[in-house]
Amino acid sequence: MYYTIEHLTRYRYSAPIRENIMEVRMQPRTEGPQHCSDFKLTITPQAQPLLFQDYLGNLVHHFNIPGQHVQLTVKAQAKVEIQPSPELPESLPQPGWAELARLAEQADFWDMRQPSRFAQATPLLTELAGEFNLNRRIDPLRLLRRLNAAMYETFAYTPDSTEVDSGIDQALATRQGVCQDFSHIMIALARQMGIPCRYVSGYLYHLKEEGDRSAEDASHAWVEAYLPELGWVGFDPTNNLIAAERHIRVAMGRDYADVPPSRGIFKGEAKAELTVGVRVGLADAPPAPDDLLPADSGWETPPVEEEFTWRQQQQQ
């Protein structure tokens, strides 16, 4: 499949700010069945981004705008090809847990086995693990399939029910959230079972006939677990899917803190309004009108009391 992706981010400030330093993770990765053939980043006011790879191999664009401005717009455009992946078996051959334990001891998986900022044990998580009856009586792949489905059935997808920096207890207490929350909960549960698991930031090409419940006009998040003989396998608990050709991978990390689409710092005292628009289409489809963002859409943050403030986008 061939896809085109547009990701438009706009910050508006109630008063001129003096400087803006930002990094974005919006360029899709090229690895395995996925190939990013073209990527363009347009920044207004104009800036020259510096491209580097972080320690997880994610592509990061860093830029600085030193002059006064009241608006910042970042537009990312990409073309991506994803080849079909082999069909995933229903289960692993025994002894799956013994082989997984041997592989998980390797240093490369240490970060993805430990608790992290947004994926760590809490009393509510322990209650959920008991409710789901998680145990090793079935092989790791079948367990993850059941966990993926249980997350989908137990939690309601409710936009704006949590914040970008909400811990998992908020979604656990209310049984609702967005893809960011569902991914963190599933990662924490999988790691408790000894399964290396990581957070994936990217995009989903939506199909109405599939009944996808995640937001179509936002970035997406899911998880990948490492399994013997299969390597990293993607699970989308928001939509009860195995990640495949419709899932476009941008960045991966221990949790969301490693991979926000945009994160920055500005100098000045102002209110900030953030608006985000995402569009994923087939490459051979006719172009859509250039209206990703309505003129006055978005949400406001509280007034800035300090000289610097961080901004980042929640993944829906």
N, C-alpha and C positions, 0 to 999 in steps of 0.2 A: 504494500500500500504506500502511496505517496501523499504526503500531507503538507499543507501550508499553515503556518502559525503566526498570528499577530498577538502581541502582548503589549498593551498600552498602559502606562502608569503615569498619573499626573498628580503632582503636589501643588497646592495653591496656599499661599501664605497671606495672612491678613495685613502684614506690614513687611517692608523690604527686609530680607535677611542678608547678612554680609558675606557668608561663605557656605558652601555645601560640599560635603565629601560623602561619596556614596559608592557602594559596590552592588552589582546585580549578578544573579545566577539565572540567566534566561537562555543560554545557548545549549540546545540539546546535545547530549553526548553522542559520540560515534564509537560504537563497540558492539560486538555480537551481531545480532540481526538488524541493528539500527544504525543508519548512516545519515548524518546531517550534511547535506550537499551545499547549503548556502545559509549564511547568517548575516544580518545587518542590524546594527544598533544605532539609532538616531537619537541624539540628545539635544534638548533645547532648554536653556541657552547652550550654545555650542560648547562642546568639551571633547578632548581627545582621550578616550579610555585606554587604560593599560590592561592588557590581557595576561592573566596568569592562571596556573592550576593550583588548587589547594591540595592539602595532603591526601585527600580522598579522590583526587583526579577530576574534580568538578572544574569547569571553566568559569572564571570569575572576571568580570570587567569592573575595573576601579577607575573612578574619575573625580575631579575636583573642579568646582566652579567658584572662583574667588571673588567675583564682582557681585554687586547688589542685584537682587532679582526677587520677584514676587510669585514666580511660577517655575516649576521644573517638570519637563515632560520627557519620558524615556519610552521609546518605541522599539521593540524587538520584533524582527521578522525572520522566519526560518523556513527552510524546506527540508523535509525529512522523509527518508524511505525506511520502511520496516518490512523485513522479510518474514514470512510465516515461520513459526517455531515448531519443533516436533511436538506432537500431542503428548500431554502430560499423563502418566499412568495414574490409576486410582490410588495406588499404594506403593510402598517400597518393599522390596524383598527383605525378609528377615536375615540377620539381625540388624535392623535399621538403627536402633538406639545405640548399640555398641559401636558401630562404625561412625555414627555422628559424634559420639563422645571423643573418639580418637581424633577425628578431624578438627573438632572444636578446640582441642588443646593447642593447636597451632597458633603461633603469635598473630598471624594475619587476622584472626577472628576475635581477638581479645576485646576490642572496643565494642563489637557488636554482640557481645555476651553480657556486658556489664550494665547496671542501671545508668541512666543518663538524666539530664535535666528534666525532660518531659516524659520519660518512660522509666518509672521507678515504682517499687512496691509501696502500696498504701493499704490500710485496713479495708477500704472499699474494693480495691483490686483483689485482695485475698478472698473477700466474699464472692466476687464475681467468678474467680477461679473455681470455688466450691460449687457455685450455681451451675457452671458449665461442666462440672465433673471432669476436669482436666487430669489425665493420668497417662501412664505409659503402657497401658494394656493394648493400644493400637499403635501402628508405626507412625513416625513423625509426619509423613505426608498426609496420611488420612486424618491425623489429629489437626493439622493446619487447615485442611479442607473443612472440617467440622467447626473449628474456631472461626473461620472466615464466615461461614453461614450463620453461626450463632451471634456474631457481632451484628450482622445485617438484620437478623430477626429481633434482636433485643433492643437495639438503639434506633431511635427515630432521627432521621436526617432533618435538622432544623437550622437553616442559615441564621447567623447572627446570635445564636444561643450561647456562644462562648466567645472569648477574646483571643487575640493572637498569642498572648502569654498565659492563657489559662492552663492550669494543671489538669491532670486527668480526673481528679476527684469531682470537678464540676460536672463533667459529662457523666461520670459514674453515678453521681447522686441524682441527676435529673433524667438519666437514660436518653439523652439527646445530645447532638453536637453536629460537627461537620467532619470532613474526611481527615483533617489534621488530628482531631480527637480520637477518631476510631483507629487510626494508624498507631498513635501512641499507645493506646490501650492494648492493641493486639501485639505490638512489639514487646511491651512489658510482660505480657503473659507468656509469649513464646520464649523470651530470655529466661524466665523463671523455670521453664521446662528444659533448659539447656540447649536451646536452638539458637544459633547465631541469627540475628534479625536486624535489618536496617530500614531506615526511612527513605522513601523515594519521593522526590518532588518532580512534577512534570505536568502533562496535559492528557486529557482523555478525549478522544473523538467520539462524540455522543451519537447514539442511534435511538430514535424514538421507539422503534419496535422492540428494543432491548429493555426498555423501561429504566434506563439509568436515572438515578435519583440525585446524583451530585450536580452542582451548578454548572451549566454549560458555558457561562461567560467568566469563568475563573480558573485559576490554576488548580491542579489536583494533587492528591497525595495518596500513596499506598505503601505496602511493605514488601520487602524481599527477605526470604529465609533461605539459609544455605542447607542443602540436603545432599546426602551421599549419592554419587553417580549422576545427579541432576544439576549440581551447582546452585546458583542463586535463582530462586523461583519467586515470581511476583504474585501477591494476593491483594485484592482490592476489597476490604471489608465494607466499604461504603456501598458498593454495588453488588457484592457477593460474586465477584469475578476472579478468574485466574488472569493475571496480567498477560496480555498478548499483543496482537498487532495494533489495537486501538490505544494502547498505553504508550505515550511518548516520554521517555526518560530524560530529565534535565540534570538533576543533581541527586546525590545520595549522602546520607550521614547517619549519625547515631540517633538523631531526632530532628525536629524542625529547626532547632537552634543552629544547626550546622548548615542549613540550606535555604534560608528565606529568599524569595525571588528578588527582593530589594531590601537593603539595609543601609542606613546612613546617619549622618550627624550634621546639624546645621548650626550656624552661629547667629544669634539674634533672638528677639522676643516677639513672638507672633503666634497666632492660631494657625494650625495647619489642617488642610482638608485633603484627604487622599481619595482618589478615584482610580479604579482599575477596570480594564476591559480586556477580555481574551476572546479570540476567535480561532477555531481549528476547523479547517476544511480540507476536502480532497483536492489534490493538486490539479486535477483535470476539471474541477468544477468552475463555473463562471465566477468572476470576482464579485465580491459583495461590496455594497456602498461603504465608503470610508467614514463610518459613524459609530465607532466602537464605544465612544463615551458621549453621553448626553451633556449638554452645556453645563448643567448645574447638579449633576449626580455626585454621589460620594457620601462621606461621613466626616464629621469633625472630631478632632481630639480636643481635650481640655486645653485652656491657655497654657503656654509655656512659661514657667516661672524661672527656669534656669537658662543659662546661656546656650547650652547644648541639649539636644534631645534625639533619641533614636526613633527611627521609623522602620516598620516592616509590614509585610502583607500577610494576612491569614490565608491559609489554603482551604478552599471550600470543597 
